[in-house]
Amino acid sequence: MMSSTALPELAAGDGDGYMTLSLAAATTASEYASVASTFDPLLSASPASPPTHAAFSLSPASSSFVDPPSYADVAASSSPHYASGSSSASPRSTRAAGSEYAFIAVSDPAPEAEPAATSLVPGSTPTYISYLVTSVRRGEQRRHAVRRRFRDFVTLADRLAEAFRGHFVPPRPDKNTVESQVMQRDEFVAQRRAALERYLCRLSEHPAIGPSDELRIFLQAEGKMPLPSSTDVASRMLDGAARLPRQLLGEETVSAPHDVVQPAKGGRDLLRIFKELKQSLVSDWAGVKPPVVEEDMEFLEKKQKLQDWEQQLTSASQQAEALVKAQQDMGETMGTLGLALIKLTKFETEEAMYGSQRIRAADSKRIATAAVKASRACRDLNTQTVKYLDTLHEHLGIMLSVHTAFNDRASALLTVQTLMSDLASLQSRIEKLEAAASKIFGGDRSRLRKVEELRETIRATEDAKCSALREYERIKENNRSELRRLDRERKVEMLEMLKGYVKSQAVYAEKIVEGWEIVEEETSGYARRADNLAW
């Protein structure tokens, strides 16, 4: 703590008295004048701050405010645990430590020309942006570097959605076609690059997806993306429309077992889509109980709790954004105050006629510098707040994956219900045909032949039902394991978030208080003078 000498009492109206202080005042004023002419705290450079997440982005006004002076001059008086508070790891570090990959980075966005065959306008060359994806598998020394375009990320997401139904698969970044037209090209590419890097990191942290072949091939296979690209919706709908007449005529009445393990919304099987839509309407609107229902009460209870949790999480995320904005405004206001006091001090120093005015100007300079340093502390604190409270926004993103996994479960259950309803309908038709054939002496060969065809259809439908039921049970087990994992990670990450947030608040508050305590000690002479005048 810096020591200071108490200021003597200055008599009211005494312009040039206390000559014993004139030399000290002149020295102080000359020192300040030499510094003020060359040093502006608002023009000094500051170390680069860590990048802030888009969830709690700072307003553009903050970038226009020039950084206040560094804390290097007062580092010796800072709290001993300040460094640990500012450099502590984020809550995601726990998951990152268990990642399958020690390093993943997306960098070097570069335009590349599309193949000539894809150009619709003769003479034109369409381009796309490719990204350098660098990865190092944990325990290995080799660094893999491949170039991937956004379409490859879409293909990866589609393959993962098919292979990991029921898992909480992190959602990929949106295409954002509108933003790409509105935003500056460089800014849009930079934002997409960062989003793609976060996406790959989250995939690698997933215990099931991290070691998967799909992710390994995407990160390590050189050259063109080896995973087959998914067929677009229009092509799938055309294929489904071409199959529909044959299905209605009875040539393709039952879906293959390998088809029922995927959702019907793909569009290749329109008849299945119509059947499942009918089953859903009958169950929801007609009140007819389906042949099989969701009986896992523990799952239904957790699902309801997660819905309530999402509502509270949304509210907390909104309040966190408001807090970040308030802290940002506080820092900018404090910096503006310091700038105004510095200008006022400079004016008083230049226009001072008496030693007492110069002394007071020097004290005003101390207050101005403390205000500017407090502004810097507020802005650094805001960076820490963004880092820790971003956990709230990240868990909101996880809820999107949770909903997708639950929809996979509901879709698989609907497929089982539809197939079981089809079996019941086929069995009923067989009973009616057999009853009608029994009334004819010797039997009705056409009806008996139809019965045999229906029994063959029942056998195929039974195989499809067994396959769909196994897929449903697999998704249920995936949901169960993912819910347990989510509970564990949520407890750890929320605790780390709160600990980091509270610690950063305490450390920076202490630092701001220390700065103002120094000013209070250096200007304590005014308080003693006021006490003496009161007597």
Order of alpha helices (4+ residues) and beta strands (2+ residues): alpha-alpha-alpha-alpha-beta-beta-beta-alpha-alpha-alpha-alpha-alpha-alpha-alpha-alpha-alpha-alpha
